[in-house]
Amino acid sequence: MPSPSSLTYIFQRAEVHYRAGRVEQAQKLYRTILKVVPTQPLANSRLGAMLLQRNQPEQSIPYFERALRAQPQQIQHWSQLITALQCSGQQQRARQLLEQADETVLTMAEIERLRRSLNDPPELVQRHLIGLYQCASKLTVEIAAHLFINDYPDHLVGWQVLSEVLHDTGRLIESLELKQDLALRCPTDVNVQANLARTQIMLGQYEAALLSARCALQINPAMPEALRYEKQALQTLKLPAVPAGDTLKFA
């Protein structure tokens, strides 16, 4: 069994590898530490973080749990475990965990900050949904979008993906209604405006599509999709290609 002094040296070496991004070397050394001291909080936290970064949230949870049990006063451990639960689709369990916290462990400000984080999906969760849209079946994506919306009803990504699935599966009126609502909520989001133009063109609403495309181009004048939708609308309406900032008069 390593002596306390050698464990300190091993931990220092693990930290050097961790900060340098040498994941395999760091993991090996942290695991060596945990064989001797299974409850060591920082080693557990580090191993959990590396697993989470590698898109293995479920495997990271036990490490974060051990870190939290060892140091319940550390907000970092609460935040990491809540994020891992969210990324593994255990939103309800994440909320239940936060309910266990009280002012003897965390301040009310810290609890409120964690509560707000529960309404903001981790980037890993967002990337997963977007990745599904790019490669999975439309039914799978639609189910995933509804589950995302159920967990994060105020976040745009779920609604955007759902509106595109509705468009792709021919439910254009439903898609249009969602996209119009998104455009009202996010008037400066270039993708929202361009996606609205896409559906309006499919429905033959060329005047509205032109306005939506022009809204997108005011945000990003070089956006290829918005330029394409603008051109389609102009050609169909037989209108000149006037600058986006000019006023258009429809017959």
N, C-alpha and C positions, 0 to 999 in steps of 0.2 A: 504494500500500500504506500502511495507517495506521501512524503512528509508534508506538514503545513508549508514549509518553505518551498518545497518543490511544486506544490499546488499553486502557490503564488506565482512562481516562475511560469508554470504552464498557462495560468490565466493571462499573464502579461503577454505571452507569445500568442495566445488565442486572440487577444484584443488587437495585436499588431496585424495579424492575418485578416481579422474581421474588417478593420478600417481600410485595409488595402484591397478589399474585395476578393481575397483568396478564400472562397467559401469552403471548399473541401478541407483545406488545412485547418481552418477555424472550427468547423464542425467537429472534426476528429478530436481536437484538443478540448473543446467544451464538453464533449461526451465523456472524455477521460475524467474531467472534473466531476461530472454528475454521477459517475460510477462510485465515486468516493463520497461526494456530498450531493445527494439527489435533490435537495431543496435549495441549492445555491441559486438565488433569484436572478442574478444578471446572466449567468450561463444559460438558464432556462429561457430568459427573455431573448437572448441573442439567437439561440437555436430556433425559437419560435419565429423570430423575425426573418431569419433566412429561409425557413420553410414557407412563410407567407409570401416572401418575395419570389419564390419559385412556384407560386400558384398552387400551394399545398396547404390551404387554410385548415382543413380538418386535422391534418397531422400536427399543425402548429398549436392547436388548442390546448392539449395537455401540458405543454411547456409553459404557456401563458398562465394556465390555471395554477401551476406550481409556483410560478413567480409571484402571482397575486396572493396566494396563501402565505407565502413567506414575507411579503412586504405589502400588506393591504393599504398602507398609507401612501403608496406611490401611485400617482395618477397615471403614469405611463403604463403600468401593468393593466389597469382597468381599460385604458384606451386600446391597448393592443388586443386584449381578449375580446372586447366588444367588436373591434374591426374583424378579427378572425371569425367570430360567430356570424357577422354580417356576410363576409365573403363566402362562408360555407352554407349560406341560405338559412341560417338559424336566427332570423330577426326577432322572433318572439322570445327566444332564450336570451338574446342580447338585452332586450327590454327588461326581462325578469332579473337579469344580473344587476342592472342599474338600480332596480327597486330595492335590492339588498343593501345598497350603499346608504350610509346615514352620515350625519354631521360629525360623528365620532371618528369616522375614517376619512371622509372628504368634506371639503367646505361646500356650502350651497352653490357657490360660483362654479366650482369644479363639477359638481353634479349637473348643473344646468348646461355647462359646456358639453359634457358627455351626452346629455339628452338631445342637444341640438345635433350632435354628430350622428345620432341614430336616424335623423331625417335626411342625412346627406350620404348617399351610397358611396362606398369606397370605389376608387378608380378601377380596381380589379373586377368589381361587380358590373360596372358600366362597360368595361372592355368585353366582358363575357357576353353580355346581351348584344352588343354591336357585332361581335364575332359570330354569334349565332345567326344574326340577320344576313351575314355575308355568306354563310355556308350551310345552314341547317334548313330543314323543310319549313314552309310557311306556317304550318300548323304548330310545329315546335316553337317557332319564334313568337307566334301570337300568344301561346300559353305562357312563354317566358316573359313576354312584355306585360301581360296581365298580372303575373306574380310580382314583377318588378314594381308595377304601379301600386299594387296592394301594399307593398312594403314602403314605397317612397312616392306617395301620391302627389307631392308637390314638386317632384323633380321632372325636368323636361325630357330626359332621354327615353324613359319608358313610353311616354305619349308620342314622341317622335317616331320611335320604332313601330309602335302600334299603327300609327297613321300611315306609315309606308307599307306595312303588311296589308292593311286594308286596301290601299291603292293597288298593290301588286296582285291581289286576289280579286280585283274587279269590283270591290265595294266602294266605288268612287264617291258616292254621296256621303257615306259615313266617314271616309277619309277626309273629304273636303270640310266637313263640320269640325273635325278634330283640328285640322290644319288652320282653319279660320280662327278657332279659339286660341291656338298657339301663337298665331300672328298678332292677336290682340294682346296676349300676355308678354310677348317678346318681340316688339316691333323692330328692335335693332339686331336681331339674330339673323345673319345672312342665310344660313341653311333653312331656317323656318320659312323665310320669305320665298326662297327659290323652290323649296318643296311644295309650297302652296301653288306657285305658278305651274309646276309640273302637273298637278292634279287638275287645275283649272283648264289647262290646255286639253287634257284628255276628255274633259266634259264639254269642250267647245266654248268655254267662257274666255274668249281671247282678249277682250277688253280688260277684264279683271286680271287675267294672266299677265298682260303687259304691265299693268300697274304693280303687280307683285314682283315681277322680274326687275322692274325699274327700282323698286324699294331695295331689292337685294343689291343692285348695282350701285346704288348710292352708298351702301355700306362697303362693298368691295367691287370697284369698277371692272376688275379683271376676272371675276368669277366665271369660269367657262359655262357652267350649267345655266346661270342667269342670262348670259349673253345668248346662249342657244335658244332659251325660251323667249327672250325678247325678239330675236330674229323670226322665230316661228309665228309669234303673234303679229308682228309687223307685216310679214308677208301675207298672212291670212286676211288681215284687216286692210291690206293694200295701203298702208301708211308709210310715209318717209321715215328713214332712220334718223330722227331728230335726237339731239343729245338728251341724256336721261334727266337732266335738270329742267328741261323745257316742259311747258304745259301741253298736253295732248288734247285735242278736241275730237271727240268721236261723233260720227254722223248719226 
